[in-house]
Amino acid sequence: MHEHLLERRTDYPVLSRATYLASHTLGAMHRETPLRLARFAELWAERGVVAWEDWAPEVVRVADLVGSLVGAPPGTTVMRQNVADLLGDLISALDWTGTRNRVVTSSLEWPGSLHTWSQIGRWGGEAVVVPGSADGVTLDLEAMVAAIDERTLVVECSHVLFRTSTLVDVSVLVERAHEVGALVVIDGYQAAGTVPVDVVALGVDVYLGGSVKYLSGGPGNGWMYAAPSVSQRLEPVTTGWFGQAQPFAFDPENAYAAGISRFAGGTPGVPAAYAAAPAYEALAEIGIAAVRERSQSMTQPLLESALERGFTVRSPYDPAQRGGHVTIDPGDSGRVHDELHRRGFVVDHRPGVGIRVSPHFYNSLDEALACLDAMQDLRA
């Protein structure tokens, strides 16, 4: 399906050097990225401080562009260095001192997020971490819903689980959270760029992620959407001068910028925005729906072939419940992973679950199945 997308392989140089099946951990760089970075440098070299006349609008344009890939309206997405920065500022913008002082999250979340949530006790908050399902593959949605009550300030969950690629039905959490007046924060890192997302239709309050993975935007490009009705009432402790209503007034009194811009922080990572733009533009042109169809046309045969070979699969069988990668344990996965790298297969290993394999739109099914052949050979 969508075989014509293979014509874009030449846009991603690493594909000519390796069997690259690791877009779930670092998306392939677009060939235009060095040229955009050179343009950033040329502006600096030729215009000096006046380069901000080009840089500042480009940062805003790129923020809106990545936002559009998850269905966010213009002006509702901000970019920062990474999700950790954004999550920390978001936490600082909430009042944890009242009786509504809990975050409900899952043990299957990205560890960095769990580390951050574990610190809210400093401000009077309490983290309720709900164990995942018994098999460790899926979220226990019933238990998550049961944990949400009038003491809940925030419900936080990944849209796609990073270890197993489980696609979570976040609508269930949104419904329950809003029933009791809690905010919903969704980590879309493993969903953006491979799963169609409409943050407005989902009704989430905050949706955040980064660009290192399927978006192929590279490091330094964290982003966050917040519904306008939510962002306007949040007051982060760290604002930075770009988070001010009039940054060039240099007023010592704090005056938050309108909406999501109050989370802009200090001087933006301009080179990162320039680097990300070509990959975002390519995805916008292709359409995430086509990316999803292409992905599923490869991940399902990959999963079924892994099962036929007797491998353990730690991802949902149903493609509608799975993101862009499949987690496969052929046995002795750490060693097999290392040997795959020596043979030119770029995948990654997560202890306790296995090897993650993610054929993206620029990959072929033959590449994914060749990886399985190599796993079988190495296991023998």
ABEGO torsion letter per residue (X at the ends): XGAAAAAAAAABAAAAABBBAAAAABBBBBAAAAAAAAAAAAAAAAAEAAAAAAAAAAAAAAAAAAAAAAGBBBGABBBBABAAAAAAAAAAABBAABABABBBBBAABBAAAAAAAAAAAAAGBBBBBBBBBAAGABBBAAAAAAABBAABABBBBBABBAAAGBBBBAAAAAAAAAAAGBBBBBBAAAABGABBBBAAAAGBABBBBBAABAAGAEBGBBBBBBBAAAAAABBBABAEAAABABAAAGBABBBBBBEAAAAAEBBBBAAAAAAAAAAAAAAAAAEAAAAAAAAAAAAAAAAAAAAAAGBBBABBABAAABBABBBBBAEGAAAAAAAAAAAGBBBBBBBGAEBBBBBBAABBAAAAAAAAAAAAAAAX
